Amino acid sequence: MKESTTPAGVVPAAIVEEAWQQVGASFERFCLTAGIATLAGMMEGDAARLCGVRYGRDDGKDGYRWGRTKGKLGFHGGKIELQRPRVRARDGGEVALPSWEAAMAEDWLGKWALNLMLINVSTRKFGRAMRLPEGDVPAANGAGLSKSAASRRFVALSVDRMKEWMASDLSQLDLLVIQIDGIHIAEDLVLLAAVGVNGAGDKHPLGVIEGATENATVVQALLDNLIERGLDPKVCRLFIIDGAKALTKAIRKTCGRHTPIQRCQVHKARNILERLPKPLHASVRKALRQAWELDDADQAERLIKNLARRLEQQAPGVAASILEGLDEILTVIRLGLPAELRRSLACTNIIENMMGTVRRVCRNVKRWRDASMALRWTSAAMLEAAKGFRRLKAHKQLSALRTALAAHQAKHVANSAVEPPARAA
């Protein structure tokens, strides 16, 4: 409970004293007994304020006693049974006891279930994780520790948190960078997720959406959701993707055809090396690294074209792949960013690390029933990953990115203003 609703002076001291005599045998039992006694005293105090002293005649009170009833309260991830007084209003109807309502309002059962499932405790082992089999507070039938009860609580809480997260306001985040990537859940189910980096270097999971494939329509739906929640598409931001053409198409359609997009250099190098014989791996990897570490984008482009030219005879298909999307591979260099900041923003490591957490959290799921189940689990895992997010390593250099984005936007706005209008056919 967040705050006491009645004084603790009404605790049945005899019950606590009896429990204290047994504390050497079971401290857990002592804590449970003392807690029940304290809550019982608080509820008796509430009943006395509403009805007056027991057996007294006080017509000025709002209600009168109506016996006792049994109720169940969350404890240690499960439920315990205790008796509580009932109060009826003078004009009929049950009167809630403030202390009981406050105790019931804390959804500890759902939080326990969510926490344990996020650290890969299966629902079948939920009862054992919460109560020792040989302990003094066993997991009796109806204690809310069965696999179905844990699953229901996880579903309810994860749905609520996902709805709250997917409706959260993004207008105040000051996002400079957005990374978008997909994760394959099942044969015909792909989830597309987005992560943002603000001006202070803090990382924020932005949203997730489902689709059959990673196509432009799904990407557009994700971007539309972000815009509805306050993301301004007119603000120039750096988008970092793995190279899928559908991502580029949807981003340019939504945010403008001059939006800076950086393709992941790690993905690009991996795709190239996987198509080459092993004797060429070291030389090609070295050439790519030399190009990406240059401060001059034109010189880096020449080095990559020379590499493609050298490979035309040995692997003509790979040579064409090297030149594909060349402009987007060198975006961070063309923006004139410092070398340390370029290393952080030239790849999709931020969202890849988050996807690693999603895979770890979801590894106990053996069968995905539907897309809503995948969304619930993925959203919970993304929010769990956010707890471990650290600032961008080069966060002190993000002011250079802000300046570069402003200059990039001003340049293309000026160019658009001087372009002659297209002639009608």
Secondary structure as UniProt FT lines:
FT   HELIX           8..10
FT   HELIX           13..21
FT   TURN            22..25
FT   HELIX           27..51
FT   TURN            54..55
FT   TURN            59..60
FT   STRAND          63..75
FT   TURN            76..77
FT   STRAND          78..89
FT   TURN            90..91
FT   STRAND          94..95
FT   HELIX           98..105
FT   HELIX           108..118
FT   TURN            119..120
FT   HELIX           123..125
FT   HELIX           126..130
FT   TURN            133..134
FT   TURN            141..142
FT   HELIX           147..166
FT   TURN            171..172
FT   STRAND          175..186
FT   TURN            187..188
FT   STRAND          189..198
FT   TURN            199..200
FT   STRAND          203..211
FT   HELIX           216..228
FT   TURN            229..230
FT   TURN            233..234
FT   STRAND          238..241
FT   HELIX           245..255
FT   TURN            257..258
FT   STRAND          261..263
FT   HELIX           265..273
FT   TURN            274..275
FT   HELIX           278..280
FT   HELIX           281..292
FT   HELIX           297..310
FT   TURN            311..314
FT   HELIX           316..323
FT   TURN            324..325
FT   HELIX           326..329
FT   HELIX           331..334
FT   TURN            335..336
FT   HELIX           339..345
FT   HELIX           349..361
FT   HELIX           362..364
FT   HELIX           371..386
FT   TURN            387..388
FT   TURN            393..394
FT   HELIX           395..397
FT   HELIX           398..418
//
